[in-house]
């Protein structure tokens, strides 16, 4: 009817979320859903031309949510729902000023990213880039098994190395899920840095110690101490200005020569040139990174791609069938709730 059509909520979705999730939006008669039609990153011009008058927009990491975006959408906009837990592509002040809510996708990807963090810690220590390369290049026939070839530091504790220390830069959901996986590897110490402004950090060490009695120490420490003491450093903090290049030359110079660095959060936290230099000069053993500053423009000439002890993955931390389905579903649910004026299942407090 005329009444219904004039009251449809315009929804813009920047990537097709597939046959399991799109119906959540498409089957709602009160929504007019416009989806970027290509299987590629949404074109910025198309996006800006399509969002005027929208009540809600569902975006990927690739869409910048800034004053230009929000002004293009106009005062009808109630909610931005991003299919990601990270939000460094969104200007939170600009959203808050306009009263636009932001939905994101915590929890549903925590296990997938924690799994990948452990995988990268193992791969970085055990020379997986060099060794898989040898097989893939047909070189294995040149390498007889030899007593000490291809050895690297063991992730698990051993009689030679009874103390194993995990250091977490940022100690949120994913870091804590990663720690849970390291307990059966015999990790004995947990160090972490955290946002001094966030609540609960004073009690978290005691809670973690109580949860894992096998740990001999759980402490919140300075970055310098974390660099010096850790056998594995996990970079798991939000991106953005506050954490930019937090892992720099000064940090890397303090690491143990047998330690590995894992980054499964945002590339901007690590100075790539400093890490390449550190690996070249042996300040640490190896690195496993799923995110790189400037991605996806990371080609064969990138200094970290060239480093034999640096395993580089193309941002696949949450790429399990289970996790991506959960993220797309939660993003759709956040959008629907925001448009209807209901509480979001996962709202980021601005
Ligand atoms: C996120 O959710 O922020 C990841 O980077 C992509 O899964």
Boltz pocket constraint, residues with backbone or C-beta under 6 A from the ligand:
constraints:
  - pocket:
      binder: B
      contacts: [[A, 61], [A, 83], [A, 84], [A, 85], [A, 86], [A, 87], [A, 105], [A, 109], [A, 265], [A, 317], [A, 318]]
      max_distance: 6.0
